[in-house]
């Protein structure tokens, strides 16, 4: 999916100059023919790579919701009295951030033979902001205290901020309601980073023109049954918007929700084995020689019984 399908689509959809730059010195997996490119305007690989390496990168900044939070604080009477704009509540630019740690809240100590160590900033105590900026409060909380809220808590806290609430709701729908708004990006797992990317795509999908092909690698890893069902609903919404979703997945509940399955096997292989069966969930469940079919039949029978 990564080295053949995505790379091929990336090359086919880019113009000649861009394509040459994209694949300079890079080997694209071999394939005989690629059909259907005319129906796709863009291919998006939603992988598990980190959303950022800096401690200033966080969930709400990644989905562009931090702009709304900073606007709320800039509108408070004390902020207007002191001439604070939204930039004073950012830790990416000078103004209101702690300059000792440049808004990271921690300082990095380089170790010669070991991994670098991060220690809490001794000037701001990990607050990331200057003391006078922290005096500005919204509903009894300063910017640092708001960033310490979980997504679930923040949805209730910003109950009257419709646009912000909708963006946070998308995080909740992909099973990330427990994340803190300002949680540093380096502390997120690969699965959390991937679901953040899905949430951001959902937030912006309605504004984007054309049909997009989303490629995801095992997005249900680490999710409970309830969270898996939520995620399936999220992916269905992308499809309802006219997009296509391709998954590498082993979760049976996700499989039976798919329109089409390509079953690779019968065991693991350098290239994923061979195509054992392809079709709707019901068709693959009836395929001989497929180990997956056994689990699909049980799952389909259980769904019918429910």
Secondary structure, DSSP 8 states (H G I E B T S, - for coil): -IIIIIHHHHHHHS-HHHHHHHTTT------S----GGG-SEEEEE-SS-S-SSTT-BHHHHTT-HHHHHHHHHTSHHHHHHT--GGGG-SSSTTTB-TTTTTSSEEEE--SSS--EEEE-TTTTT--B-HHHHT--BTTB-HHHHHTSBHHHHHHHTTT-HHHHHHHHHHHHTT-TTSBTT-BGGGS-HHHHHHHHHHHHHHHHTTS-S-EEEEEE-TTTT--HHHHHHHHHHHHHHHHTT-EEEEE---HHHHHT-S-EEEEESS--TT--EEEEEESHHHHHT-TT-HHHHHHHHHHHHHHH-
